[in-house]
Amino acid sequence: MEPDFQPFSEEILNESFPTNYMFSKISSFTGKQDPNTHIKMFRAQMLIHGGSDVVRCKMLAGSLVGTMLDWFSTLLEGPVTSLEVFVRLFVAHFAANKTKPPETTYLFEMKQSKGESLKQYLRHFNEVVQIPQPNKGMCVKAFIRGIRYGGFGESLVKRKSEDMVTINLRATPYIKVEEIVRRKKGRRRNKI
């Protein structure tokens, strides 16, 4: 029989859950996700349910499954003395899974495809713009370069926008027109 492993310090090990504690379903970490994303989700869930540092340590351990439990069981006896230590060990071990932020050059490779609505292209572009510290002017240029020729693209060339917030606001009426035209075409097809 394998000996029990005990990565928690004596202090964490000896403290029990409060009797009235509401346990919540914490999403599992399988080892394929970004560890930072898992920790953000975990912290958000724990903000709702509360609990001491000890409770949070034990809940984070409970979110590990499969080979992640294998990693947890290899920790030396008692290295986890606080949630911050546990998070640091966890993120360091799974650092290879970190999501790489998109590079700025990717913005200039983005093009609105044929059949892609302005709304879809704008949503996709805005998701990619989550690059840390993007240059506002460069984002605007990349967006204009990638948009298909049409009314909105022409308006952007004629009257420059300072940033993506302005472009999003200016796109609203064009998106509404596209949606009205699409609905009318759908009705015509249904009548035939």
C-alpha positions in Angstrom: 0.0 0.0 0.0 1.3 3.5 -1.0 1.9 5.9 1.9 -0.4 8.8 2.1 1.0 12.0 0.6 0.6 15.3 2.4 1.4 18.4 0.4 -0.4 20.7 2.9 1.3 22.2 6.0 0.2 21.1 9.4 -1.7 24.3 9.9 -3.8 23.7 6.7 -4.2 20.0 7.4 -5.5 20.5 10.9 -8.0 23.2 10.1 -11.4 21.8 9.0 -14.2 23.3 6.9 -16.7 25.5 8.8 -19.8 23.5 9.7 -22.1 25.9 7.7 -19.8 26.1 4.6 -21.7 25.9 1.3 -19.6 23.7 -1.0 -19.6 24.8 -4.7 -18.8 22.8 -7.8 -15.4 24.0 -8.8 -14.5 23.4 -12.4 -11.8 20.7 -12.8 -8.3 21.3 -14.1 -7.3 18.5 -16.5 -3.9 19.8 -17.4 -4.8 20.9 -20.9 -6.0 24.4 -19.9 -4.1 27.6 -19.2 -3.3 27.4 -15.5 -3.7 31.2 -15.1 -7.2 31.0 -16.6 -8.1 28.2 -14.2 -6.8 30.2 -11.2 -8.9 33.3 -12.4 -12.0 31.1 -12.6 -11.3 29.5 -9.3 -10.7 32.8 -7.6 -14.0 34.2 -9.0 -15.9 31.1 -7.8 -14.3 31.4 -4.3 -15.2 35.1 -4.2 -18.9 34.1 -4.4 -18.6 31.2 -1.9 -16.0 32.8 0.5 -13.9 30.8 2.8 -10.5 31.2 4.5 -7.2 30.7 2.9 -7.3 27.1 4.2 -10.7 26.4 2.6 -9.5 27.8 -0.7 -6.4 25.6 -0.6 -8.5 22.5 -0.1 -11.0 23.5 -2.7 -8.2 24.1 -5.3 -6.8 20.7 -4.5 -10.3 19.3 -5.1 -10.4 20.8 -8.6 -7.4 18.7 -9.7 -8.2 15.5 -11.6 -6.3 12.7 -13.3 -2.6 13.3 -13.9 -3.0 16.6 -12.0 -3.6 14.6 -8.9 -0.5 12.7 -9.7 1.5 16.0 -9.8 -0.1 17.1 -6.5 0.8 13.8 -4.9 4.5 14.2 -5.8 4.8 17.5 -3.8 7.1 17.2 -0.9 5.6 16.9 2.5 4.1 20.2 3.7 5.3 22.7 1.0 1.8 24.2 0.6 1.6 26.7 3.5 -0.9 29.2 1.9 -3.1 29.6 -1.2 -0.5 31.9 -2.7 2.2 29.3 -2.4 -0.1 26.6 -3.8 -1.0 28.9 -6.8 2.7 29.7 -7.4 3.6 26.0 -7.4 0.6 25.1 -9.6 1.2 27.9 -12.2 4.9 27.2 -12.3 4.4 23.5 -12.9 1.8 24.0 -15.7 3.5 27.1 -17.3 3.9 25.3 -20.6 0.1 25.3 -20.9 -0.1 29.1 -20.8 -2.0 30.7 -23.7 0.3 32.7 -25.9 -1.1 36.2 -26.6 -1.7 36.9 -30.2 1.1 38.9 -31.9 0.4 42.4 -33.3 1.3 41.3 -36.8 -1.7 38.9 -36.8 -4.0 42.0 -36.9 -2.7 42.8 -40.4 -3.3 39.3 -41.6 -7.0 39.4 -40.6 -9.4 39.9 -43.6 -13.1 40.1 -43.7 -14.1 37.0 -45.7 -16.7 36.9 -48.4 -20.1 36.3 -46.7 -18.8 37.4 -43.3 -21.0 40.1 -41.9 -19.6 43.3 -40.6 -20.8 42.3 -37.1 -19.0 38.9 -37.3 -15.8 40.5 -38.6 -15.9 43.3 -35.9 -16.5 40.7 -33.1 -13.6 38.5 -34.4 -11.3 41.5 -34.7 -12.1 42.8 -31.2 -11.3 39.4 -29.7 -7.9 39.5 -31.3 -7.3 43.1 -30.2 -7.0 41.8 -26.6 -3.2 42.0 -27.3 -1.5 43.6 -24.3 -1.0 47.3 -24.9 -2.1 47.5 -28.5 -1.3 50.7 -30.4 -4.7 52.4 -31.1 -3.7 53.8 -34.5 -2.2 50.6 -35.7 -5.4 48.7 -34.7 -7.5 51.1 -36.7 -5.2 50.8 -39.8 -5.3 47.0 -39.5 -9.1 47.0 -39.2 -9.5 49.2 -42.3 -7.0 47.2 -44.3 -8.9 44.0 -43.5 -12.5 45.2 -44.1 -14.2 44.4 -47.4 -15.0 47.3 -49.7 -18.4 48.8 -49.0 -20.2 51.6 -47.4 -18.6 51.3 -43.9 -15.1 50.8 -45.3 -15.6 53.9 -47.5 -16.8 56.0 -44.5 -13.7 54.9 -42.5 -11.4 56.0 -45.3 -13.2 59.4 -45.7 -13.4 60.1 -42.0 -10.6 58.6 -39.9 -11.4 57.1 -36.5 -9.0 57.5 -33.5 -9.6 54.1 -31.9 -11.5 50.9 -32.0 -14.2 52.2 -29.6 -15.1 54.9 -32.2 -15.1 52.3 -35.0 -17.4 50.1 -32.9 -19.8 53.0 -32.4 -19.7 54.0 -36.1 -20.3 50.4 -37.2 -23.7 50.1 -35.4 -25.9 51.7 -38.1 -24.1 49.7 -40.8 -24.6 46.5 -38.9 -28.4 47.3 -38.5 -28.7 47.9 -42.3 -26.9 44.6 -43.0 -29.3 42.7 -40.7 -32.4 44.4 -42.3 -31.1 43.5 -45.8 -30.4 39.9 -44.8 -33.9 39.6 -43.3 -35.5 41.0 -46.5 -33.6 38.5 -48.6 -34.7 35.7 -46.4 -38.3 36.7 -46.7 -38.0 36.9 -50.5 -36.6 33.4 -50.7 -39.4 32.1 -48.5 -42.0 33.6 -50.8 -40.6 31.8 -53.9 
